[in-house]
Amino acid sequence: GASAYEIIRAVKQEQMPKVRLNTRGANGRIYWLVNGEQKAQTMAGEVFEYRFPFKGSYDLTALDEQGRFDRIQIKVE
């Protein structure tokens, strides 16, 4: 998981870091957005795994079918 405003660093120069995220208290489908672009769709409780393609700032958003959402911001160095 990750926390808001967390800084993530690549362990190896040739491999960018990844996160494994899931939701709590949600029902139905979860839409995962990275910087406003949908990257995946899971069912509530399932894991969304994302490898960052490059260094920079990212907004990660989880949106459920009822329109509820949560967002965290992460910086990859």
Disulfide bonds with the S-S distance in Angstrom:
none
